[in-house]
């Protein structure tokens, strides 16, 4: 079984990827992600 079980379904669009990256960077840098 592949480890990437969260990647099932349609591939993420550009907007979804940008949102995920911003959220992750916000957590890493301990800042609030700007909209």
Protein Blocks (a to p, Z undefined) as FASTA:
>chain_A
ZZklmlgcjdddfklmmmmmmmmmmmmnopacdZZ
